[in-house]
């Protein structure tokens, strides 16, 4: 398997900037950042996703993002 984490990170950053309403990107990006060892960026990304989920009243996704955030503690 090829690991192209830096490229994936760049893609997720673009996706979240251009389509902030696409909530799955926050979870996927947060998980990637955690795997890359960038915990502060992972936390920030997951928190931003939680804010977006609350804004659109998506409790399911909010819960998933909060669980992922809790796993980083």
C-alpha positions as CSV (number, residue, x, y, z in Angstrom):
1,X,0.0,0.0,0.0
2,X,1.2,3.5,-0.8
3,X,1.1,6.0,1.9
4,X,0.7,9.5,0.5
5,X,-0.4,11.2,3.7
6,X,1.0,14.7,2.8
7,X,-1.0,14.6,-0.5
8,X,-4.1,13.4,1.3
9,X,-3.7,16.2,3.9
10,X,-3.5,18.8,1.1
11,X,-6.6,17.4,-0.5
12,X,-8.6,17.4,2.7
13,X,-7.6,21.0,3.5
14,X,-8.8,22.0,0.0
15,X,-12.0,20.1,0.4
16,X,-12.8,21.6,3.8
17,X,-12.0,25.1,2.5
18,X,-14.1,24.8,-0.6
19,X,-16.9,22.6,0.8
20,X,-17.1,23.1,4.5
21,X,-20.6,21.5,4.5
22,X,-19.1,18.1,3.6
23,X,-18.9,16.9,7.1
24,X,-17.2,13.5,6.5
25,X,-14.0,15.3,5.4
26,X,-13.5,16.5,9.0
27,X,-13.5,13.0,10.4
28,X,-11.3,11.6,7.7
29,X,-8.9,14.5,7.9
30,X,-8.8,14.4,11.7
31,X,-8.0,10.7,11.7
32,X,-5.3,11.2,9.1
33,X,-3.7,14.0,11.0
34,X,-3.7,11.9,14.2
35,X,-2.1,9.0,12.3
36,X,0.5,11.4,11.0
37,X,1.3,12.4,14.6
38,X,-0.1,16.0,14.3
39,X,-2.4,15.9,17.3
40,X,-3.0,19.6,17.6
41,X,-4.1,19.8,13.9
42,X,-6.3,16.7,14.4
43,X,-8.0,18.3,17.4
44,X,-8.5,21.6,15.6
45,X,-9.9,19.8,12.6
46,X,-12.3,17.7,14.6
47,X,-13.4,20.7,16.6
48,X,-14.1,22.6,13.4
49,X,-16.2,19.7,12.2
50,X,-18.2,19.6,15.4
51,X,-19.0,23.3,14.9
52,X,-20.1,22.7,11.3
53,X,-22.2,19.7,12.4
54,X,-23.9,21.8,15.0
55,X,-24.5,24.6,12.5
56,X,-26.5,22.2,10.2
57,X,-28.0,20.3,13.2
58,X,-26.4,16.9,12.2
59,X,-26.3,15.2,15.6
60,X,-25.1,11.9,14.2
61,X,-22.0,13.4,12.6
62,X,-21.5,15.6,15.6
63,X,-21.4,12.5,17.8
64,X,-18.9,10.7,15.6
65,X,-16.6,13.7,15.6
66,X,-16.9,14.1,19.4
67,X,-16.1,10.4,19.8
68,X,-13.0,10.7,17.5
69,X,-11.9,13.8,19.6
70,X,-12.4,11.8,22.8
71,X,-10.2,9.0,21.4
72,X,-7.3,11.5,21.0
73,X,-7.3,12.3,24.8
